[in-house]
């Protein structure tokens, strides 16, 4: 799976005068499932969210951001925000305790990789690959 390095970005839920700075991370559609996570609210990203470049402008917010910014209000699901030229819809809340993949950085918003196509297909070094070996009954043998 490919996971971007978290970045600080400006977003707004209203006018530009209401801009706020958050930590955003682009992730593979399977990251939450590969880590064995279940949503705290609604859903996490799915395979269909990350297939077509720019086609699924959705986001999962972290439990911490949901608590801090929205007071754990469940009506946050379906709410939209603007990040740059993209308008994204909140589709779920990540499980409590998951702060992202980079120690010391508390990621606020997770977005499908296909919403970041220039970086994926360009020469950006902003991505890491996470590999998980297939289970094998040969480990420990010998």
Backbone as JSON, one array per atom type, in Angstrom:
{
  "sequence": "XXXXXXXXXXXXXXXXXXXXXXXXXXXXXXXXXXXXXXXXXXXXXXXXXXXXXXXXXXXXXXXXXXXXXXXXXXXXXXXXXXXXXXXXXXXXXXXXXXXXXXXXXXXXXXXXXXXXXXXXXXXXXXXXXXXXXXXXXXXXXX",
  "N": [[0.84, -1.17, 0.0], [0.42, 2.27, -0.63], [1.32, 5.14, 1.09], [1.05, 8.49, 1.83], [3.3, 11.0, 3.06], [2.31, 12.8, 5.9], [0.91, 16.09, 5.54], [0.71, 19.6, 6.18], [-2.16, 21.44, 5.54], [-4.43, 23.95, 4.29], [-7.84, 24.17, 5.03], [-11.37, 24.67, 4.58], [-14.59, 24.91, 6.01], [-16.43, 26.67, 5.39], [-16.45, 30.0, 4.55], [-13.51, 31.61, 3.11], [-12.48, 33.11, 5.14], [-12.72, 31.53, 7.29], [-10.73, 29.67, 7.35], [-8.75, 26.87, 8.29], [-5.91, 25.14, 9.57], [-4.81, 21.91, 8.96], [-3.6, 18.53, 9.49], [-3.1, 16.5, 6.78], [-3.39, 13.36, 5.12], [-2.73, 11.36, 2.37], [-3.9, 8.19, 1.44], [-3.73, 4.62, 0.7], [-6.49, 2.73, -0.51], [-6.82, 0.41, 0.92], [-5.63, 0.68, 3.37], [-6.8, 1.08, 6.02], [-8.24, -1.33, 6.32], [-6.13, -3.19, 5.99], [-4.72, -2.66, 8.31], [-6.47, -3.69, 10.07], [-8.65, -2.21, 11.06], [-11.71, -0.78, 12.3], [-14.43, 1.45, 11.67], [-15.06, 4.31, 13.78], [-17.27, 5.75, 13.41], [-19.74, 5.66, 10.92], [-18.18, 4.94, 7.94], [-15.03, 3.62, 6.67], [-12.42, 4.24, 4.21], [-12.98, 2.69, 1.04], [-12.37, 0.18, -1.52], [-13.52, 1.15, -3.9], [-13.36, 3.88, -3.56], [-10.85, 4.63, -4.31], [-10.09, 4.21, -6.97], [-10.41, 5.63, -9.45], [-8.86, 8.46, -10.74], [-9.47, 11.43, -9.01], [-12.22, 10.92, -8.81], [-13.68, 10.24, -6.49], [-14.23, 12.25, -4.18], [-13.75, 12.06, -1.15], [-13.41, 11.8, 2.44], [-11.93, 10.58, 5.46], [-12.09, 11.38, 8.8], [-9.97, 11.85, 11.66], [-10.42, 10.37, 14.93], [-9.55, 12.05, 17.0], [-9.59, 14.6, 15.76], [-12.29, 14.77, 15.12], [-13.38, 14.76, 17.69], [-12.19, 17.06, 18.84], [-12.74, 19.2, 17.01], [-15.43, 18.92, 16.27], [-16.84, 18.09, 18.48], [-17.58, 15.41, 18.77], [-19.89, 15.1, 17.25], [-22.28, 13.28, 15.56], [-23.49, 14.13, 13.23], [-21.62, 15.07, 11.51], [-21.0, 13.44, 9.42], [-21.23, 13.37, 5.96], [-20.89, 16.03, 5.69], [-19.25, 18.69, 3.95], [-16.04, 19.96, 2.91], [-13.58, 22.34, 1.8], [-10.49, 21.91, 0.25], [-7.88, 23.37, -1.13], [-8.55, 23.22, -4.53], [-10.37, 21.23, -4.35], [-13.47, 19.83, -3.29], [-14.45, 18.02, -0.62], [-16.11, 15.22, 0.88], [-17.0, 14.21, 4.12], [-16.92, 10.93, 5.1], [-16.59, 9.19, 7.16], [-15.32, 8.29, 10.47], [-12.2, 7.66, 11.82], [-10.92, 4.97, 13.91], [-10.78, 5.37, 17.49], [-7.74, 6.37, 18.96], [-6.1, 5.87, 16.76], [-3.74, 7.69, 15.17], [-2.55, 8.18, 12.79], [0.14, 7.32, 10.51], [2.64, 8.25, 11.07], [4.79, 8.6, 13.67], [4.42, 11.01, 16.24], [3.09, 12.85, 14.67], [-0.13, 13.95, 14.45], [-2.49, 13.01, 12.49], [-5.2, 14.58, 10.89], [-7.04, 14.31, 8.77], [-7.84, 11.87, 6.39], [-7.39, 10.97, 3.07], [-8.29, 9.48, -0.08], [-5.69, 8.12, -2.16], [-6.05, 8.56, -4.92], [-7.06, 11.08, -5.09], [-4.93, 12.64, -5.24], [-3.46, 12.72, -7.6], [-1.4, 14.08, -9.24], [0.92, 13.94, -7.6], [1.22, 11.2, -7.26], [1.71, 10.17, -9.83], [3.74, 11.76, -10.65], [6.99, 13.0, -9.93], [7.25, 12.94, -7.25], [8.57, 12.56, -3.96], [7.04, 12.05, -1.82], [5.74, 9.82, -0.89], [5.45, 6.65, 0.76], [6.01, 3.17, 0.66], [4.23, 0.57, 2.12], [4.77, -2.6, 3.13], [3.54, -5.84, 3.66], [4.44, -8.97, 4.6], [3.32, -12.06, 3.16], [1.51, -14.4, 5.12], [3.21, -17.25, 6.3], [3.82, -20.68, 6.72], [6.34, -21.39, 6.9], [8.0, -19.72, 8.31], [10.1, -19.72, 11.04], [10.51, -22.4, 10.84], [13.06, -24.79, 10.57]],
  "CA": [[0.0, 0.0, 0.0], [1.15, 3.54, -0.68], [0.82, 6.1, 2.08], [1.78, 9.75, 1.72], [3.77, 11.64, 4.27], [1.32, 13.82, 6.27], [1.26, 17.47, 5.19], [-0.18, 20.65, 6.69], [-2.91, 22.09, 4.47], [-5.54, 24.8, 4.7], [-9.17, 23.74, 4.6], [-12.46, 25.49, 5.1], [-15.94, 24.38, 6.0], [-17.27, 27.81, 5.06], [-15.77, 31.0, 3.73], [-12.06, 31.63, 3.25], [-12.15, 33.72, 6.43], [-12.82, 30.48, 8.3], [-9.7, 28.67, 7.05], [-8.01, 26.26, 9.39], [-4.77, 24.33, 9.13], [-4.92, 20.54, 9.46], [-2.68, 17.53, 8.93], [-3.79, 15.65, 5.8], [-2.58, 12.25, 4.62], [-3.32, 10.53, 1.31], [-3.66, 6.78, 1.77], [-4.3, 3.57, -0.15], [-7.85, 2.32, -0.14], [-6.82, -0.76, 1.8], [-4.84, 0.9, 4.59], [-7.56, 0.82, 7.24], [-8.52, -2.77, 6.37], [-4.87, -3.89, 6.22], [-4.37, -2.47, 9.71], [-7.51, -4.34, 10.88], [-9.43, -1.18, 11.74], [-13.14, -0.59, 12.1], [-14.72, 2.87, 11.87], [-15.73, 4.76, 15.0], [-18.56, 6.26, 12.94], [-20.0, 5.51, 9.49], [-17.33, 3.97, 7.24], [-13.66, 3.99, 6.3], [-12.28, 4.22, 2.76], [-13.17, 1.39, 0.4], [-11.66, 0.02, -2.8], [-14.11, 2.01, -4.94], [-12.98, 5.27, -3.32], [-9.47, 4.89, -4.72], [-9.84, 3.59, -8.27], [-10.38, 6.56, -10.56], [-8.32, 9.75, -10.33], [-10.38, 12.53, -8.76], [-13.63, 10.56, -8.91], [-14.34, 10.06, -5.2], [-13.7, 13.25, -3.24], [-14.24, 11.76, 0.19], [-12.38, 11.84, 3.48], [-12.18, 10.04, 6.8], [-11.42, 12.22, 9.78], [-9.49, 11.11, 12.82], [-11.2, 10.46, 16.16], [-9.1, 13.24, 17.72], [-10.1, 15.79, 15.07], [-13.75, 14.72, 15.3], [-13.65, 15.16, 19.08], [-11.72, 18.43, 19.08], [-13.36, 20.19, 16.11], [-16.88, 18.74, 16.12], [-17.45, 17.64, 19.73], [-18.12, 14.06, 18.52], [-21.22, 15.22, 16.66], [-22.43, 12.32, 14.47], [-24.0, 14.75, 11.99], [-20.49, 15.47, 10.67], [-21.0, 12.57, 8.23], [-21.89, 14.02, 4.83], [-20.47, 17.43, 5.64], [-18.19, 18.91, 2.97], [-15.05, 21.01, 3.15], [-12.75, 22.63, 0.64], [-9.03, 21.86, 0.4], [-7.42, 23.77, -2.46], [-9.65, 23.25, -5.49], [-11.22, 20.06, -4.14], [-14.5, 19.8, -2.25], [-14.47, 16.63, -0.17], [-17.19, 14.86, 1.81], [-16.62, 13.33, 5.24], [-17.69, 9.68, 5.04], [-16.42, 8.38, 8.35], [-14.38, 8.67, 11.52], [-11.25, 6.58, 12.12], [-11.06, 4.48, 15.29], [-10.1, 6.08, 18.57], [-6.37, 5.94, 19.2], [-5.29, 5.87, 15.54], [-3.35, 9.09, 14.89], [-1.84, 8.22, 11.52], [1.26, 6.38, 10.37], [3.92, 8.88, 11.41], [4.87, 8.93, 15.1], [4.6, 12.42, 16.55], [2.19, 13.65, 13.85], [-1.51, 13.55, 14.64], [-3.18, 13.27, 11.23], [-6.6, 14.96, 11.08], [-7.89, 13.93, 7.65], [-7.31, 10.85, 5.49], [-8.01, 11.12, 1.76], [-7.79, 8.46, -1.01], [-4.56, 8.49, -3.01], [-6.48, 9.01, -6.25], [-7.36, 12.51, -5.03], [-3.62, 13.3, -5.27], [-2.87, 12.12, -8.8], [-0.11, 14.63, -9.69], [2.03, 13.44, -6.78], [1.36, 9.76, -7.47], [2.29, 9.89, -11.14], [4.85, 12.67, -10.89], [8.29, 12.59, -9.39], [7.23, 13.27, -5.83], [9.1, 11.6, -2.99], [6.18, 12.21, -0.65], [5.05, 8.57, -0.6], [6.17, 5.47, 1.24], [5.31, 1.91, 0.44], [4.17, -0.31, 3.29], [4.64, -3.98, 2.67], [3.28, -6.84, 4.69], [4.69, -10.28, 3.99], [2.25, -13.05, 3.24], [1.73, -15.37, 6.19], [3.83, -18.48, 5.82], [4.09, -21.65, 7.78], [7.78, -21.69, 6.86], [8.72, -18.91, 9.28], [10.4, -20.44, 12.27], [10.91, -23.78, 10.53], [14.5, -24.98, 10.41]],
  "C": [[0.88, 1.23, 0.0], [0.49, 4.52, 0.27], [1.69, 7.35, 1.99], [2.28, 10.2, 3.09], [2.74, 12.71, 4.64], [1.83, 15.23, 5.97], [0.25, 18.41, 5.83], [-0.85, 21.32, 5.5], [-3.98, 22.99, 5.08], [-6.83, 24.22, 4.17], [-10.18, 24.74, 5.14], [-13.77, 24.74, 4.98], [-16.93, 25.47, 5.63], [-16.52, 28.75, 4.15], [-14.27, 30.94, 3.98], [-11.63, 32.28, 4.57], [-12.18, 32.71, 7.56], [-11.82, 29.36, 8.04], [-9.1, 28.13, 8.33], [-6.94, 25.36, 8.81], [-4.89, 22.97, 9.79], [-3.79, 19.69, 8.88], [-3.5, 16.6, 8.05], [-2.83, 14.55, 5.34], [-3.37, 11.52, 3.54], [-2.93, 9.09, 1.58], [-4.25, 5.85, 0.72], [-5.66, 3.16, 0.39], [-7.88, 1.19, 0.87], [-6.14, -0.52, 3.15], [-5.61, 0.55, 5.86], [-7.84, -0.68, 7.39], [-7.24, -3.56, 6.65], [-4.4, -3.78, 7.66], [-5.43, -3.07, 10.64], [-8.42, -3.37, 11.61], [-10.9, -1.2, 11.36], [-13.44, 0.89, 12.36], [-15.33, 3.14, 13.25], [-17.13, 5.24, 14.64], [-18.61, 6.12, 11.43], [-19.06, 4.5, 8.85], [-15.92, 4.51, 7.04], [-13.58, 3.98, 4.78], [-12.42, 2.8, 2.24], [-12.42, 1.36, -0.93], [-12.22, 0.96, -3.86], [-13.77, 3.48, -4.75], [-11.64, 5.64, -3.95], [-9.12, 4.26, -6.06], [-9.6, 4.59, -9.4], [-9.87, 7.92, -10.08], [-9.38, 10.84, -10.2], [-11.85, 12.2, -8.67], [-14.37, 10.48, -7.58], [-13.76, 11.02, -4.17], [-14.28, 13.06, -1.84], [-13.08, 11.76, 1.16], [-12.88, 11.14, 4.73], [-11.42, 10.95, 7.75], [-11.0, 11.38, 10.98], [-10.45, 11.3, 14.0], [-10.84, 11.75, 16.9], [-9.65, 14.52, 17.09], [-11.61, 15.88, 15.24], [-14.12, 15.21, 16.7], [-13.36, 16.63, 19.31], [-12.52, 19.46, 18.28], [-14.88, 20.13, 16.11], [-17.58, 18.24, 17.39], [-18.14, 16.29, 19.61], [-19.56, 14.06, 17.98], [-21.35, 14.25, 15.49], [-22.93, 12.93, 13.16], [-22.88, 15.27, 11.11], [-20.43, 14.64, 9.38], [-21.84, 13.25, 7.14], [-21.53, 15.49, 4.69], [-19.31, 17.57, 4.65], [-17.25, 20.02, 3.44], [-14.23, 21.2, 1.89], [-11.29, 22.6, 1.05], [-8.46, 22.17, -0.97], [-8.6, 23.91, -3.39], [-10.63, 22.11, -5.3], [-12.26, 20.31, -3.05], [-14.67, 18.33, -1.89], [-15.58, 16.42, 0.86], [-16.66, 13.93, 2.89], [-17.53, 12.11, 5.22], [-17.53, 8.82, 6.28], [-15.4, 8.96, 9.31], [-13.52, 7.45, 11.82], [-11.4, 6.15, 13.58], [-10.26, 5.32, 16.29], [-8.7, 5.5, 18.78], [-5.5, 5.91, 17.96], [-5.01, 7.32, 15.16], [-2.62, 9.23, 13.57], [-0.65, 7.28, 11.56], [2.61, 6.96, 10.75], [3.94, 9.25, 12.89], [5.14, 10.42, 15.31], [3.74, 13.35, 15.72], [0.78, 13.1, 14.02], [-2.31, 13.95, 13.41], [-4.66, 13.53, 11.51], [-7.52, 14.36, 10.03], [-7.15, 12.95, 6.74], [-8.1, 10.89, 4.2], [-7.45, 10.04, 0.83], [-6.65, 8.99, -1.88], [-4.99, 9.07, -4.35], [-6.98, 10.45, -6.26], [-6.07, 13.32, -5.05], [-2.82, 12.81, -6.47], [-1.56, 12.76, -9.24], [1.07, 14.09, -8.89], [2.28, 11.95, -7.04], [2.1, 9.48, -8.77], [3.44, 10.81, -11.5], [6.13, 12.12, -10.29], [8.38, 12.88, -7.9], [7.85, 12.16, -4.98], [8.26, 11.59, -1.73], [5.44, 10.94, -0.26], [6.0, 7.52, -0.06], [5.35, 4.26, 0.88], [5.36, 1.1, 1.73], [3.92, -1.71, 2.75], [4.42, -4.89, 3.86], [3.51, -8.19, 4.06], [3.48, -11.19, 4.14], [2.54, -14.0, 4.4], [2.31, -16.65, 5.6], [4.07, -19.42, 6.98], [5.57, -22.02, 7.79], [8.58, -20.83, 7.83], [8.93, -19.72, 10.56], [10.78, -21.9, 12.04], [12.42, -23.78, 10.27], [15.21, -24.6, 11.64]]
}
